[in-house]
Amino acid sequence: MNQVWEARKGHWERIYHEKDESEVSWHQDRPQMSLALIGQAGTAPDEPIIDIGGGAAHLVDALLDRGHSDVTVLDLAGSALAQARERLGERAASVAWIEADVTAWEPPRCYRLWHDRAVFHFLTEAGERTAYLERLRSTVPAGGHVIIASFGPDGPDCCSGLPVVRYTPEGLEEALGTGFELCATRYEAHRTPAGKPQQFVGALFRRT
């Protein structure tokens, strides 16, 4: 782990040590936009899904409730994953948990659906985005789907003290490059636990 990764990991570990998952700005009791896009992808219950940066988010709960049986959650912060495991109780044993930086991770398998709500927009350096996309391309086969959600053009330009890149659906399509078909887009007016509005954009892609 290099110094950049160590600093990034330390940042997020501190946040989850200091706050409960219900207190962080990106918290959602029900991730409606993600679930709608996953429904449009048509991923079967037994097909593998990975949630990039899923941390303590509630998407994993909703996927299990829907009968998905092959779910992986990857996050840089072990403390975030610990909060999710504690919340799920016995159901946590049916989920694969990976503590890793997605830009340095070595994927052990392929996934039919790659979901990312608010990791990609933290990758402000071109080299980081390249590393991320290398993992995505090596992991999602033809016919698989990718969902990426980020702050939209009217969203904040930073989050938790870190700068972000704001995207339109077309900007996300351009960032992914060739080999991905844009299938659906959604905008979401997310409200933080403190009541502040944040514009998110989500895009569903099919790997061609």
N, C-alpha and C positions, 0 to 999 in steps of 0.2 A: 504494500500500500504506500503510494507516494504522499508527499506533503499536501497536495491539493485534495486528494481523497481523504486524508486524515482530518483536514480542516473541515471538509464538507460533512463527514460523518460526525465529528465532534459537535458541529452546529446543530444537526438534527437530533442527536442524542440529548443534548441539553434541553431542547424544546420539549421533548417527550418526557424527560425527567421532571421538568418544571410544570407541565400542564397535562391534564387529563385529555384524552382524545376528543372529548366533547367540547373542549375549550379552544382548540386550534381553529384558525380562521377558515380552513377548508372543510370543516366538519359538515357532514350531511347525515341525518338519520336515515334517509332513503335516497340513494343516488339515482334519481329519476332519469336524467339525461343518459347516463351510462347504461342503465337497464333498457331504455328504449332503443338505443343503438345496438346493444347486444341482441335484443329481440329481432331487429332488422337483419342482423348477421345470420340468424338462423342456426347458431351453433348448437349441435345436439347435446343432450345431457351427459353423454359419455365421452365427448370430445374434450381434449385438454385445453384449458384456459389459463393464461398467466396474467396477473395484475401487477404491472410494473409500478413500484412506488406505492403499493397498496397499504403498507404500514398498518395503522390501526383503523383504516376506513371500513365502512360497513358494507362495501360491495360483496365481500366474501360471504357475509351472512345471507345476503339476498340471493347469491348464486346457489348456496346450499339449500336455501328455502325453495328454490326453483327446481331442485333435483340434480344439479350439476355435481358430478362425482369425481372429476379430475381437475381440481383447482389448485393453482400455485400462486403464492403471494411473495413478491420480492420487494425488499426495502433495504436501504442503507442502514437504518436505525434499528438495532435489535430491541431497543426499548419500545418502539412502536409496534413491532411484531409481538412482543410480550403482552402488550395491552390487548391486542386482538385475540391472542390465544386465551387469555384469561376470560375475556368476554364470551368467547364461544364455548368454553368449558370442554365437555367431552367431545363436542363436534370438531374441535381443533385438530384432533388426531387424524381426521380425514382430509386435511389440507397439507400440502407441501409448503414449508416455510423456508425462504432463502434470504439470508442476510448478506447483501452484496451491493456494490456499486454497479449499476447496469452498464456503465461505460467500460468496465474492466471485467465483467462477469463472463465466464465461459459456459454457455448454455449446454446442458447435458442431453437435451432432447428437443423435439419440435413441438409447437403448440398450434392449435387450430385457430385460436383467438388470442391476440396480444392487446391488452387494454392498458392505457396509461392516462390517468387524469392528473395532470400538473407536475410531471417530471420533465418532459421534453422542453417545456418553456423555461426551465432553469438552466438549460445548456446554452449559455451565451457565447461560447467559443466554438468556432467551426470544427476544431479537432474533437471536441466532446460530442458534437452532433454526428460527426462521421463515425466515431466509435459506437455510439448508440445504434445508428442505422446498420452498421455491420452486424451487430448482434440480432437486430430485428430481421434482417434479410436472411441470416443463417438459421433462423428459428421458425419463421412462418413460411410454410410451403405454398406452392401455387394452389389457389382455391381457398386459402385461409384468409382471415380477416384481421385488420388492425384498426383499433379505435384510439385516437389521440385527442385529448381535450386540453385546452390551454386557456389562458386569459385571452379574451378577444380584443379587438382594436380599441374598445372603450374601457377595457379593464385596467387594473393597476399596472404600474411599470416596475413594481417590486413586491416581494412577499417575504414575510419573516426576516426582513433586513437584507434580502438578497435580490439582485436585479433579475428580471425575466425578459423574455422575448415575447411580445404579443403577436398573435397570428389571426389571420382570416382563414376560412376553409381552403381558399386557393393558395394561401401562403404555406399551409401545412402540406398541401398536395405538391407544391414546388419543392419543399424541404425533403419529402420522401423520395422524390425523383421517379425515374421510370420504373415500370413494373408494378404499379399500384393504381387501381381504378377507384376514383372517388364515387362512393355509392350513396351517401346520405350525409347531411349536415344538420346540426342543431345549435341554437343559441340558448343559453341559460342565464337567468338573472339570479345568481347565487347570493344569498344573504349570510354573512358571517354570524357567529353566535352573538357578536356585539351589535348586529343589525346593519352593518355596512354593506351596500350593494357591490357586487363584483360581476362583471360580464365574463362568462366562459363561452367558448365555442368548442363544439365537438364534431369530429369528422370520422366517418366510417369508410375504410378502404378495403378493397379486395385485392389480394395478391394475384397477379396475372401470370 
